[in-house]
Amino acid sequence: MPLTESPPDALANIYARSLLELAEADGGRERIESVMGQLEDILDLARADRRFGEFLASKVLSSAERQKSLRTIFTDRCDDLVMRFLLVLNEKGRLGHLPAIVGAYDAMVQERFGRIEVDVFTAAPLEVAEIDKVKDRLGSILNKDVVVHPYTDETMLGGVKFRIGDQLVDASLASRLRRMRDRLQNTGGAELRARAQRILDDATD
């Protein structure tokens, strides 16, 4: 059974907020972000390694059996707070929902520090200076500290697409062409016919 990839729910928010409060009490912003990095590393591993993901989500393994394996895997690879959090999730049968919990934690961290992560898609890779320009521009618009994740989408003709959370802002060339086509189909045809009629009327006067 693979990990459950779902948006954060109420229970995920409860676990995430508890962890955030513990991390903040243990070292403030630096500790909070360190915990975030470790959780992301664990989640990346679970997504990349199917067997590890199934191990976390398995309903066959008892929590006691999995606890031993978790200690073996993560001792000296993550700090005590993250280890204890994983063990609590294991005990409560929530390890399979790690993506939602990490997603909730990440959203809380971004809100806490006025930061927002934006995926930027372009047809060709962006230069460092271009990424900085996009970051500054988005930061001024959103009034937040923007973290840009650049991606190359070879299916794009040009332009740019932004994904902010679950919202996609499409300013690509293909999107503009589609809008132009739709306008022509909806209103452009009538305008063209009217223009043609005016030309015919002028020619017959």
Buried (B, 14 or more C-beta within 10 A) or exposed (E): EEBEEEEBEEBBBEBBEEBBEBBBEBEEEEBBBBBBEBBEEBBEBBBEEEEBBBBBBBEEBEBEEBBEEBEEBBEEEBBEBBBEBBBBBBEEEBBBBBBBBBBBBBBBBBEEEEBBBBBBBBBEEBEEEBBEEBBEEBBEEEEBEBBBEBEEEEEBEEBBBBBBEEEEEBEBEBBBEEEEEEEEEEEEEEEEEEEEEEEEEEEEE
